[in-house]
């Protein structure tokens, strides 16, 4: 008997996910990105300003999200529609 391996949240087997920024440029782990819009961070009083640099990003399981650290907030998850590759 063969059993299918359980899949993650909506992921398909053997297909590499391509994460793109707002301009359609592919992103990879370790890239740096710039914010293209002022963003309020939920749960804090911090607002990240347009042009803020996020260094050393990490890709997540979701195609439209990345994880990064900014000077003011650590472990931040951002949508790629608000980013452009630096």
C-alpha positions as CSV (number, residue, x, y, z in Angstrom):
1,X,0.0,0.0,0.0
2,X,1.1,3.5,-0.7
3,X,0.0,6.5,1.3
4,X,0.2,10.1,0.2
5,X,2.4,12.3,2.4
6,X,0.4,15.0,4.2
7,X,0.8,18.4,2.6
8,X,1.3,21.7,4.3
9,X,-1.2,24.5,4.1
10,X,-2.1,24.6,0.4
11,X,1.3,23.5,-0.8
12,X,1.6,21.2,-3.8
13,X,4.3,18.5,-3.9
14,X,7.5,19.0,-6.0
15,X,6.6,22.5,-7.1
16,X,9.0,25.3,-6.1
17,X,7.2,28.4,-4.9
18,X,8.3,31.7,-6.6
19,X,7.9,34.7,-4.4
20,X,7.8,38.1,-6.2
21,X,7.8,41.7,-5.0
22,X,5.4,44.4,-6.1
23,X,7.3,44.9,-9.3
24,X,7.4,41.2,-10.2
25,X,11.1,40.7,-9.3
26,X,11.7,37.3,-7.7
27,X,12.8,37.3,-4.0
28,X,15.0,34.8,-2.3
29,X,16.2,34.1,1.3
30,X,18.7,36.7,2.4
31,X,17.6,39.5,0.0
32,X,17.0,43.1,1.2
33,X,13.8,44.8,0.4
34,X,12.3,48.4,0.8
35,X,8.8,49.3,1.9
36,X,6.9,51.2,-0.7
37,X,4.1,52.4,1.7
38,X,3.9,53.5,5.3
39,X,2.6,50.5,7.3
40,X,1.2,50.4,10.9
41,X,2.3,47.4,12.8
42,X,-0.5,45.6,14.6
43,X,-0.2,45.3,18.3
44,X,2.3,48.2,18.6
45,X,2.4,51.9,18.2
46,X,5.1,51.7,15.6
47,X,4.6,52.9,12.0
48,X,7.2,51.7,9.4
49,X,7.9,54.5,7.0
50,X,8.2,54.3,3.2
51,X,11.7,53.5,2.2
52,X,12.5,51.4,5.4
53,X,15.1,48.7,4.5
54,X,14.4,45.2,5.6
55,X,17.7,43.1,5.5
56,X,18.1,39.4,5.3
57,X,14.5,38.3,4.6
58,X,13.2,34.8,5.0
59,X,10.6,33.3,2.8
60,X,7.5,31.7,4.5
61,X,5.2,28.9,3.5
62,X,2.8,31.5,2.1
63,X,3.6,32.8,-1.4
64,X,2.6,36.4,-0.6
65,X,4.5,36.8,2.7
66,X,8.0,37.2,3.9
67,X,9.5,37.4,7.4
68,X,12.1,40.0,8.4
69,X,13.7,42.1,11.2
70,X,13.5,45.8,11.2
71,X,15.3,48.1,13.7
72,X,12.1,48.7,15.7
73,X,10.3,45.3,15.3
74,X,11.8,41.8,15.3
75,X,10.1,38.8,13.7
76,X,7.9,40.9,11.4
77,X,5.7,39.2,8.7
78,X,5.1,41.5,5.7
79,X,3.0,41.0,2.5
80,X,5.1,41.2,-0.7
81,X,2.7,43.6,-2.3
82,X,4.2,46.4,-0.1
83,X,7.8,45.6,-0.9
84,X,10.4,46.1,-3.7
85,X,13.8,44.5,-4.0
86,X,16.6,46.8,-2.9
